[in-house]
Each structure stands twice: as structure tokens, then as C-alpha cells.
Amino acid sequence: MSKISRFTSKAVTLAKNAVGGRGEAAAPEGGGGFADYAVVSLHCLRIYLEKSYREALDLLSEMPQILAEIGLEEGDLPDHSTLVKAFDRFEMKVWRVLLRLSAQLHDTADHAAMDATFFDRETASKHYCRRTNYRVQTLKTTALVDTKTQAVLDVHCTTEKRHDTQIGWQLALRNAGEIASLAADKGYDWQHLREKLREEGVRPLIKHREFRPVDCAHNARIDESLYGQRALSETVFSTIKRTLGHAVRARAWYREFREIVLMCAVYNTKRAVKQ
């Protein structure tokens, strides 16, 4: 069985668990629409293949075995506009559930690392930029990564200039019950964040910016072996950008957020298939 076939099998299973529809026909019957799990699976393959909507569908039309994994035939493939509309129709929580399920494919530990990177927003025409006030050229993405398996546990995206500490607390709070310690660089240096993490039962491994001798003393007590695993979050970002793309194709910000979450879910699934 090829890698793409194994990936498709995993993606279909995750999609069915995320949106339901077990036993439902993938292709439209009697004038109905495509099953939700089939559409989600096609979006996963679009990201996996690193292609646009049109290009991905063209490639899949030549892959009957892959379509059969979803429950489709060549003549059943939707128009690219159907996939675009479906991407808008599904709420963000669907993609977040998919991400969480993909992380559960890995035997994660209780130590996580957090870091941020920037994804390029696809270049748009000057007319589009003027019409939509499209000025921000990058998308700030913060990921919570399991250091044992390098699986992405959660992700946060924004086009605004929010401080790392605020984003970090939002991510940590959503996952506080699943991690025992959290490593992050000095950009997350905020005493209130450390205190709130401890209240949630999470051990903060965040170095202080060294302004006073007491800051140096705090840093000296940090477990260097655990703190050093913080760099694995950078490794994850590097892999995602190298294998799935360094830019988002969507232009609307809400589509871009969903695309980043989907990219992380595809990354987790690819890694699980490889292992």
C-alpha cells in the first residue's frame, strides 16, 4: 500500500469521527449533497498534495484507488467551487476536532513546548488589496507541540499584533488537563502567566529575561533537559513549511485560520502514517 493510500485511509477515518456520517454514502444520491466526511477527506488530500483546488481534483481524477478509499469514483468528484463553499460551511470547531483527533494518533507524553512562526499570505492583486484592505502580509501562528512525538496538540492564528504571553495563556488553558509542563522562550516571560499555569497544575519552564540577579537564579533552577526540548517546536514548523507549504492559499482571514489548522492535522496524520 502506498503512502498516499495509507494517508487517505487514516484521513477518512479521522473525518468520519470528526463530522459523523458513518454508513452514509460519500457521493450524492437522489439529488443530495456529498457526505461531510468525503469533503473533509478531499480537503486533507488537497493539503497533502500541496495543490490548488483545481489541481488537486485533476490529480485525484487519475487516482481511482485513492478515490475508492473515500467511497468516490472519478465521475463523482465535485467541482472545485463545491469544495470552496464547503470549506466556508464547516465551522472552525470541525477542523479543531480533526486536529485533536490527529494528535491522538500519537502516543503523546505530558511535556509540551510552545513557539510562534509566520506563514506568508498568498500574494493578491492590487485591486483586491485595495478593495478588501488586505495589508497584513503574514499570519502569526503559535503551536503547542508534544515534545515526545512532535505532534501538534493545538494551534492559534492571528493577523493582529497580540503579545505572545496572551496567546500562550489561551493555548495553555485549552490544554491544561493534558500537559504537566510547558516550555517556552523568553518571549513568554510574564510572571502572571507562570502563576496561572501553576494554578492549572502545569509546571512553567519559561526563562526570565535577566535584569536582576534573582532572574539569573530563577533560570539556573530550570530543568535544562526539558527546557532544551523547546526547540522541537521550531523543527515542527520547519517540517510543515517544507512539506506542506510556507504560505496559505486562501485570501479571507477566516479561511486562512482554518487552512493552518488543517495543515497541522495533515502533518500529524502524515507523521503517524510514516511511523
N, C-alpha and C positions, 0 to 999 in steps of 0.2 A: 504494500500500500504506500503510495507516495506521500510526501509531507503535506501537500495541499489537500489531499484526500483525508488524512488524519486530522488536519486542522478543521476542515469543513465538518467532519463528524462531531468534533468537540464543540464547534461553534453552534451547530444546530441543537445539540443537547442543552447548551447554555441558554440559547434563545428561547427554547421551549420552557425552560424553568423560569426565565425572566418574564415572559409575557403570557405563558399558558399556551393552550391550543394543542395539547397532546391528543392525537387522534383526528385532528382537523386536517382536511386536505390542503396542501400548500398552494395549489393553483386554484383560480376562481372556478366555481361550479354554479351553473344556473344563473349567471349574471352577478355573482358575488365578487368580493374582492380577494386579494391574496391574503393568506394567513399571516398574522403578525410575525410569527417565528420565522417564516420564509423571508420576509422583508428584512428583518434584523440580520438574518444569516447572510443575505446578499450584501448588506452594508458592511458586515465583517469582512467578507471576501473583497469588497471594493478597497478597504483599507489594507488588507493583506497583500493585494496585488499592486498597491501604490498607483492606482489608475483613477481617472475621472469616471463619472457615471457612465458616459457613453462607451469609453474604452473598456471598462470592466465588464459591461454587458456584452460587448463584442467578443471579448476573450472567453467569457463563460459560455457563449453560444457554441463554442468549439470544444467544450468540455462536458460531454454528456454524462460521464461518470460522476463528476462533481455536482452537476445539477440533480442527478438521481439521489445523491446524499441528502439533498434538501427536499426532494419529492417533486421536482420540476422536470420538464422536458424542454428541448430547445424552443419549441413553439409557445411555451408557457411564459417565457421571460417577459417581465413588464417593460414598458417604455421607461427611458431614463427620467422623464418628468414624474412618473409614478413614484420612483424611489425618492426623488427630491421632496415631493409632497409628504411622503410617509415619514421622512426624516423630521419634518416640521410637526407632523401629527403626534409622534411619540414624545411624551414629556421627558424631561431630564431624568426623572426618577427611574425610568426604564433603563437608561444607559448606566446609571449608577448601580442599579441592581445587577446588571450584566457585569460591571466591573467587579463588584463584590463577589459574585459567583465565580468569576475567572480567577480571583485571588485565592479562592477556596480550593482550586485545583492543586495548590501547592501546600506542602507541609510547613506552614509558617511557624516562626518562633514568637517570642514576646518582646523582642527588641526591634525598634524601628528607627529610621533616620528620615530627616526632612530637609529638603532643599528646593530651590526655585531655579527656573530657567526661562528663556524666552523663545517662543515659536514665531516665525515670521508670518505675517498675514499676506495672503496672495496679492500680488500687485494688481490693482484695479485701474480702469480707465480714468482719466482726469475728470471726464464728465460725471462718472459715477461717484468719484470722491467729492466733487462739489455738491452734487445733489443730496448725498447722504451724510455729509460732514465726516467723511471717512479719513481721519487724520492719524489715528494711532496705528503705527506700522508693526507693532509687536504685541504678542499676547503673553502675559506673565502667567506661568504655570508652576504651581507648587505641588509637589508629590510627597506622599507618605509611603516609604518603601520598607518592606521587610528585609532586614539585612541578611537573614539566613538564605532565603531563596531569591532575593532581588525581585520579588513580585510587588507590583504597585497596589497598595491597600486602598488608597483614596487620593483624590486629586482636586485641586482648586484652581480655577482660572479667573482672570480679571484683566480688563483693559484700563483700570484705574490705578492710581498711584497709592495703593494701600500698603501700610507698613507690614514687613514680614511677621512681626510679633502678633498682629491681629489675625492674619491669615493662619499663622501657626496654631494659635489657640482654637480657631474654628475647626481646623483639621483634627487636632488632638482631641477635642471634645467629642467629635463624632465617633472616634475610635478608641476612646479611653478604656473601654471594657476589654479590649483585645490586646493591648500592649502594656508591658510592665516598665519599660524605659524608652526614652526618646532622645536621640542625639541630633543636634543642630549646631550650625556655626554661630559666630558672634553676631551675625545679623539678627538673631533671635534673642539677643541679650536683653532681657526685661525681667526684673525681679518679680513683678506681678505675675508674669507667665509661669515662672518656676513655681510660685506659691500655688497657683491654680492647678498646675499639673500634679503637684503633691496631694492636693485635696482630692483629686480624682484617682489617686493611687498609682500615678505614673512618675517614675524617677526621672527628673530632668538631667540630661547630660549636655548642658549648654555652657560654653565657656564665657567668662566675663571679659569685657574689654578692660584692659589693665590700666586703670587710672591711679589706683592706690595699692599699697602693699597687700591689703586684705583681698583685693581682686586676684592677685598672684597666688595667694594662699588658697583661695577657693579653686582656682584652676589646677593647682598641684594635687588636689584631692580627687579630681575626676579620674575615673577608670579609663586610662588611655586606650586599652584594647577595645573597649566598647565604643569610645568616642571616635576612634580611628575608622570604624565602620561607616561613619557618616559619609565618607567619600563614595560609598556604593550607590548612593542616590544619584551622583553625577554619572556614574557608569550606566545606570538605567536610562537616564536622559540621552546619553551618547548613543546607546543602542537603539532607542526608539527613533531618534533623528536619522541614524544611519540606515535603518532597515525599513522604516515606515514613513519617513519624510520629515524635514525640518520646518515645513510650513503647512498651514491649514488652507484648504482649498475654498472653504465657504467664505462668504463676504459678510453676512449678517453675524453679529457678535454671538447671538444665542445659538446659531448653528455651529460656530467655531468652538464654543464651550462643549457642546455635545460631541463634536468631532474629536476633541482632545481626550475626553473620557472614553470614547470608543477606541481610539488609538491605544490607550493604556490597557483596555480589555483585550484587544487583539494581541498586544505584546505579551500579556500574561498567558494567553491561550497558546501562542506560538512557543513560549518558553516551556509550558507544560508538555506540549507535544514533543518538543526536542528532547526533553528529559525522559 
